[in-house]
Amino acid sequence: AKLYEDVSKGLLPEKRFQMLADRYDKEQAELTEKIEQYERKGRAEHDQLDKIQDFIDEVSKYAGITELNYKILHQLIDKILVSKAEKVDGEYVQKIQIFYRFIGPLDAIE
């Protein structure tokens, strides 16, 4: 607003005003995009926390179990991927990746 007043009073050349206005518009657009990125990231993190809480709630139902059965396994695990066995340093190694319901995969187990 101050820049507009200065240009209308003849204190600031129109060309200089336009250059500054363009720069402020560009900066505002960049800041708006950053805000939107942060909001998207915040929503994604909130969604992930909700999924983790759902998983914790589901797992807590089975805190005292001594044995896995089909029902429990089906409720907690989405899928299990087992890789082809490979020989490493004379031993066969197979990677297992467990995809848990609500939270997805954790690090692969060897």
VEXPA-68492 format. One record per atom (N, C-alpha, C): residue number from 1; residue in three letters; atom name; z, x, y. Coordinates in steps of 0.001 Angstrom, whole numbers, plus 524288, in hexadecimal, padded with zeros to 5 digits. Example, Ala and Ser with C-alpha at 12.3 -4.5 7.8 and 13.67 -1.06 7.14 Angstrom:
# VEXPA-68492
num residu atome zz xx yy
1 ALA N 81E78 83386 7E9C6
1 ALA CA 81E78 8300C 7EE6C
1 ALA C 81E78 83390 7F31C
2 SER N 81BA8 83232 7F736
2 SER CA 81BE4 83566 7FBDC
2 SER C 81EBE 83264 8001E
END
This chain:
# VEXPA-68492
num residu atome zz xx yy
1 ALA N 80000 80343 7FB5B
1 ALA CA 80000 80000 80000
1 ALA C 80000 8036C 804E0
2 LYS N 80304 807AE 804A7
2 LYS CA 80354 80B4B 80920
2 LYS C 7FE06 80DBE 80A2D
3 LEU N 7FB46 80F29 805FB
3 LEU CA 7F610 8116C 806AA
3 LEU C 7F262 80D87 80948
4 TYR N 7F2A7 80896 807A7
4 TYR CA 7EF4D 80498 809F2
4 TYR C 7F07C 803F1 80FC2
5 GLU N 7F57F 803F7 81119
5 GLU CA 7F702 8038F 8169E
5 GLU C 7F4E7 80838 819B7
6 ASP N 7F55B 80CEE 8176F
6 ASP CA 7F375 811A0 81A18
6 ASP C 7ED92 81176 81AEA
7 VAL N 7EA9E 80F92 8170D
7 VAL CA 7E4EE 80F53 817A0
7 VAL C 7E36C 80B0E 81B8C
8 SER N 7E649 806B5 81B82
8 SER CA 7E4FA 80284 81F2E
8 SER C 7E655 803F5 824CF
9 LYS N 7EA10 80767 8258B
9 LYS CA 7EB83 80946 82ABC
9 LYS C 7E827 80DE9 82C71
10 GLY N 7E4CE 80FCF 828E4
10 GLY CA 7E174 8143E 82A25
10 GLY C 7E42D 8197A 82982
11 LEU N 7E8B9 81997 8271E
11 LEU CA 7EBA4 81E72 82655
11 LEU C 7E9C1 8217A 82189
12 LEU N 7E6EF 81ECD 81E18
12 LEU CA 7E509 8212E 81944
12 LEU C 7DF4D 81FBE 8189B
13 PRO N 7DBEA 823AE 817E3
13 PRO CA 7D655 82274 81723
13 PRO C 7D577 81F2D 81236
14 GLU N 7D19E 81BC5 81279
14 GLU CA 7D062 8183E 80E20
14 GLU C 7CF44 81B50 8091A
15 LYS N 7CC6A 81F9F 8098F
15 LYS CA 7CB08 822C1 804FB
15 LYS C 7D001 824E1 8025B
16 ARG N 7D3A5 826C9 80578
16 ARG CA 7D89B 828E2 80368
16 ARG C 7DBC9 82470 800E2
17 PHE N 7DBD3 81FEA 80359
17 PHE CA 7DE88 81B64 80138
17 PHE C 7DC47 819F5 7FBE3
18 GLN N 7D716 819CD 7FB81
18 GLN CA 7D48D 81853 7F691
18 GLN C 7D5CE 81C3F 7F247
19 MET N 7D5CE 82156 7F3A6
19 MET CA 7D703 82565 7EFDE
19 MET C 7DCA5 824AF 7EDCE
20 LEU N 7E050 823C9 7F154
20 LEU CA 7E5C7 8230B 7EFC5
20 LEU C 7E678 81DFE 7ECA4
21 ALA N 7E3EB 819EC 7EE55
21 ALA CA 7E446 814EF 7EB92
21 ALA C 7E21C 8156D 7E606
22 ASP N 7DDB5 8182E 7E575
22 ASP CA 7DB6D 818FF 7E043
22 ASP C 7DF29 81C1C 7DCC7
23 ARG N 7E18F 82017 7DF10
23 ARG CA 7E534 8234C 7DC16
23 ARG C 7E9F2 8200D 7DA62
24 TYR N 7EBF6 81CCD 7DDDE
24 TYR CA 7F06F 8197C 7DC82
24 TYR C 7EEEF 8156F 7D85E
25 ASP N 7EA30 8134E 7D8C9
25 ASP CA 7E85F 80F8D 7D4D9
25 ASP C 7E7FD 81223 7CF7A
26 LYS N 7E5E2 816E4 7CF5B
26 LYS CA 7E561 819C4 7CA70
26 LYS C 7EACE 81AE9 7C82C
27 GLU N 7EE61 81CA7 7CB7B
27 GLU CA 7F3A6 81DD2 7C9B6
27 GLU C 7F65B 818E9 7C7A9
28 GLN N 7F59C 8148C 7CA49
28 GLN CA 7F7F5 80FA5 7C892
28 GLN C 7F5BD 80DFB 7C34B
29 ALA N 7F0A1 80E9E 7C291
29 ALA CA 7EE39 80D37 7BD91
29 ALA C 7F05B 810A6 7B92B
30 GLU N 7F0F8 815B7 7BA3D
30 GLU CA 7F31C 81949 7B651
30 GLU C 7F8BE 817D4 7B4F6
31 LEU N 7FBD5 816A1 7B8EB
31 LEU CA 80145 81526 7B7F7
31 LEU C 801AD 80FFC 7B508
32 THR N 7FE3D 80C57 7B64F
32 THR CA 7FE1E 80758 7B38C
32 THR C 7FCDA 80831 7ADCB
33 GLU N 7F916 80BA9 7ACB0
33 GLU CA 7F7A9 80CDF 7A747
33 GLU C 7FC40 80F71 7A470
34 LYS N 7FEFB 812FE 7A70E
34 LYS CA 80387 8157F 7A49E
34 LYS C 807BB 81179 7A35B
35 ILE N 808A0 80DE4 7A6EB
35 ILE CA 80C86 809C5 7A5FC
35 ILE C 80AF8 80690 7A138
36 GLU N 805F8 80529 7A0DB
36 GLU CA 8041D 8021B 79C67
36 GLU C 804B9 8052C 79750
37 GLN N 803A5 80A53 79779
37 GLN CA 80454 80D97 792D4
37 GLN C 80A0D 80DA9 79123
38 TYR N 80D98 80E64 794E6
38 TYR CA 81328 80E71 793B2
38 TYR C 814F4 8092D 79187
39 GLU N 812EA 804F7 793B6
39 GLU CA 81458 7FFC8 791C3
39 GLU C 81260 7FEFF 78C2F
40 ARG N 80D82 800B9 78B0B
40 ARG CA 80B64 80049 785BC
40 ARG C 80EA7 8038A 781F2
41 LYS N 80FFC 8084C 7839A
41 LYS CA 81323 80BBB 7804C
41 LYS C 81881 80946 77F60
42 GLY N 81AD3 80713 7836F
42 GLY CA 81FE9 8048D 782EB
42 GLY C 81FBB 7FFF7 77F2D
43 ARG N 81B96 7FCCF 77F97
43 ARG CA 81B06 7F858 77C02
43 ARG C 81A57 7FA39 77663
44 ALA N 8172D 7FE5E 775AD
44 ALA CA 81650 80074 77067
44 ALA C 81B66 80291 76E1E
45 GLU N 81E71 8054C 7714E
45 GLU CA 8236B 80760 76F70
45 GLU C 82742 802FB 76E46
46 HIS N 82738 7FEF6 7717F
46 HIS CA 82A9C 7FA6E 7708A
46 HIS C 82913 7F7C2 76B6D
47 ASP N 823F8 7F72B 76A90
47 ASP CA 8221B 7F4CC 765B5
47 ASP C 823C4 7F815 760FE
48 GLN N 8235F 7FD4D 76191
48 GLN CA 824EE 800C1 75D4B
48 GLN C 82AC2 8003C 75C34
49 LEU N 82DEA 7FFEB 76054
49 LEU CA 8338C 7FF32 75F9B
49 LEU C 834BE 7FA04 75CDF
50 ASP N 831D7 7F5EF 75E40
50 ASP CA 83280 7F0E5 75B9F
50 ASP C 8314C 7F160 755CB
51 LYS N 82D13 7F43D 75489
51 LYS CA 82B9C 7F4F5 74F0C
51 LYS C 82FC5 7F814 74C22
52 ILE N 831D6 7FC11 74EB1
52 ILE CA 835F2 7FF31 74C3F
52 ILE C 83AC0 7FBD4 74B49
53 GLN N 83C20 7F896 74F17
53 GLN CA 840A6 7F527 74E6B
53 GLN C 83FC1 7F155 749FB
54 ASP N 83B04 7EF35 7498E
54 ASP CA 839C1 7EBB6 74534
54 ASP C 83A71 7EE87 74002
55 PHE N 838A5 7F36D 73FC7
55 PHE CA 83923 7F680 73B02
55 PHE C 83EE6 7F778 739BA
56 ILE N 841F0 7F8E6 73DAD
56 ILE CA 84792 7F9D0 73CDF
56 ILE C 84A33 7F4D9 73AE4
57 ASP N 848D2 7F074 73D3D
57 ASP CA 84B0E 7EB77 73B83
57 ASP C 849BA 7EA62 735CF
58 GLU N 844E6 7EB7A 73460
58 GLU CA 84331 7EA8C 72F00
58 GLU C 845E6 7EE4C 72B39
59 VAL N 84635 7F347 72CA2
59 VAL CA 8489C 7F732 72944
59 VAL C 84E75 7F639 728A6
60 SER N 850FB 7F478 72CD6
60 SER CA 856A4 7F3A6 72C9A
60 SER C 85821 7EF7C 72897
61 LYS N 8548A 7EC09 7274C
61 LYS CA 85598 7E819 72343
61 LYS C 85689 7EAA4 71DF0
62 TYR N 8546C 7EF60 71D4A
62 TYR CA 85495 7F1F3 71839
62 TYR C 857ED 7F6E4 71851
63 ALA N 85BA7 7F726 71BD3
63 ALA CA 85ED6 7FBDB 71C78
63 ALA C 861DD 7FD49 71782
64 GLY N 86379 7F987 71489
64 GLY CA 866A8 7FAA4 70FF6
64 GLY C 863B7 7FABD 70AD1
65 ILE N 85E8F 7FAB5 70AF4
65 ILE CA 85BAA 7FA73 70603
65 ILE C 85C2E 7FF91 702FC
66 THR N 85BF4 7FF23 6FDED
66 THR CA 85C2F 803C4 6FA90
66 THR C 85703 804A9 6F7CB
67 GLU N 85388 800D6 6F82E
67 GLU CA 84E9F 80132 6F553
67 GLU C 84A5E 7FE28 6F841
68 LEU N 845BB 8006F 6F88F
68 LEU CA 84156 7FDB3 6FAFD
68 LEU C 83EF7 7F9EA 6F719
69 ASN N 83D7C 7F56C 6F904
69 ASN CA 83A8B 7F1CB 6F5BE
69 ASN C 83591 7F056 6F8B3
70 TYR N 8323B 7ED5E 6F639
70 TYR CA 82D39 7EBF4 6F887
70 TYR C 82DE8 7E937 6FDD2
71 LYS N 83190 7E58C 6FE1E
71 LYS CA 83258 7E27F 702E4
71 LYS C 833E1 7E606 70772
72 ILE N 837A8 7E964 70693
72 ILE CA 83976 7ECE1 70AB9
72 ILE C 83519 7F08F 70C62
73 LEU N 8328A 7F2E1 70895
73 LEU CA 82E43 7F67F 709B0
73 LEU C 829FB 7F3D5 70CD3
74 HIS N 828AE 7EF1B 70B53
74 HIS CA 8248B 7EC28 70DF4
74 HIS C 82614 7EAC3 7138F
75 GLN N 82B13 7E9BE 71488
75 GLN CA 82CCE 7E845 719C2
75 GLN C 82D45 7ECF0 71D6C
76 LEU N 82E26 7F191 71B58
76 LEU CA 82EF6 7F623 71EAC
76 LEU C 82A25 7F994 71F4F
77 ILE N 826B7 7F993 71B6D
77 ILE CA 8224B 7FD3C 71B78
77 ILE C 81D2B 7FA45 71B8E
78 ASP N 819C2 7FBED 71F21
78 ASP CA 81498 7F989 71F9A
78 ASP C 810D8 7FBD3 71B91
79 LYS N 810BA 80116 71B45
79 LYS CA 80D61 803AA 7175D
79 LYS C 80F2E 80948 716A9
80 ILE N 80D70 80B97 7124E
80 ILE CA 80E9C 81107 71121
80 ILE C 80976 813AA 70FC1
81 LEU N 8084C 817FA 71269
81 LEU CA 80394 81AF9 7114D
81 LEU C 80520 82001 70E84
82 VAL N 8028C 82110 70A23
82 VAL CA 8038F 825CC 7072D
82 VAL C 7FE7D 828EB 7071B
83 SER N 7FEC9 82DCF 70904
83 SER CA 7FA12 83102 7094C
83 SER C 7F8E4 8337C 70401
84 LYS N 7F442 8358B 70399
84 LYS CA 7F2A8 83846 6FEE3
84 LYS C 7F5D9 83D4E 6FE6B
85 ALA N 7F76E 83E9B 6F9B0
85 ALA CA 7FA7D 8435E 6F8D5
85 ALA C 7F719 8482B 6F9E2
86 GLU N 7F959 84BEA 6FCAF
86 GLU CA 7F6A0 850CB 6FDE3
86 GLU C 7FA02 85551 6FC1B
87 LYS N 7F773 85974 6FA3A
87 LYS CA 7FA56 85DFF 6F875
87 LYS C 7FB55 8618F 6FD1D
88 VAL N 8005B 8629E 6FE3B
88 VAL CA 801EF 865F1 70291
88 VAL C 805BD 869FF 70068
89 ASP N 80450 86EF5 700E8
89 ASP CA 807A2 87336 6FEF8
89 ASP C 80938 8726C 6F944
90 GLY N 80586 870BD 6F627
90 GLY CA 80685 8701E 6F097
90 GLY C 80937 86B19 6EF0C
91 GLU N 80AB1 867E2 6F2D3
91 GLU CA 80D4B 862EA 6F1A7
91 GLU C 80A06 85E62 6F3AD
92 TYR N 80A51 85A03 6F0EF
92 TYR CA 8078B 8555F 6F2BE
92 TYR C 80AE2 85276 6F6C0
93 VAL N 80861 85114 6FB13
93 VAL CA 80B13 84E61 6FF4F
93 VAL C 80838 84948 70061
94 GLN N 80B38 84534 70107
94 GLN CA 8090B 84018 70248
94 GLN C 80BFF 83DEB 706F2
95 LYS N 8092E 83BF4 70AD1
95 LYS CA 80BA6 839A9 70F6A
95 LYS C 80C2A 833C5 70EA1
96 ILE N 8109B 831D1 7104C
96 ILE CA 811AA 82C32 70FFD
96 ILE C 812EB 82A53 71581
97 GLN N 81041 8264F 7173A
97 GLN CA 81149 8241E 71C62
97 GLN C 812D8 81E66 71BBF
98 ILE N 8177D 81D21 71DBF
98 ILE CA 8198C 817D9 71D4B
98 ILE C 818EA 81513 7228A
99 PHE N 81671 81096 7227A
99 PHE CA 815BD 80D5E 72725
99 PHE C 819BA 808F0 726E2
100 TYR N 81DB1 80952 72A22
100 TYR CA 821CE 80564 72A2D
100 TYR C 82019 800B0 72D73
101 ARG N 821E1 7FC2D 72BE0
101 ARG CA 820C3 7F77B 72EF1
101 ARG C 8234B 7F813 73447
102 PHE N 820FB 7F615 7382C
102 PHE CA 822CF 7F60B 73D95
102 PHE C 82216 7FB44 74061
103 ILE N 822F3 7FFB8 73DCB
103 ILE CA 822E7 804B4 740B2
103 ILE C 81E88 8086B 73F21
104 GLY N 81BC0 8074D 73AED
104 GLY CA 8176E 80A9B 7395E
104 GLY C 8191F 80F5A 7364B
105 PRO N 815B4 8135E 73625
105 PRO CA 816CD 817E2 732D5
105 PRO C 81ABE 81BA8 7355D
106 LEU N 81D91 81E47 7320C
106 LEU CA 820CC 822A4 733B4
106 LEU C 81E04 82791 731C7
107 ASP N 8202C 82C1A 732B3
107 ASP CA 81D9D 830F5 730F4
107 ASP C 81CAB 830CE 72B13
108 ALA N 81855 83330 72982
108 ALA CA 816F8 8334F 723F8
108 ALA C 81AF5 83691 720F8
109 ILE N 81BE9 83503 71C13
109 ILE CA 81F7A 837C3 7188F
109 ILE C 81C37 83AEE 714C2
110 GLU N 81DC4 83FBE 713C0
110 GLU CA 81B00 842E8 70FD5
110 GLU C 81E64 8438D 70B17
END
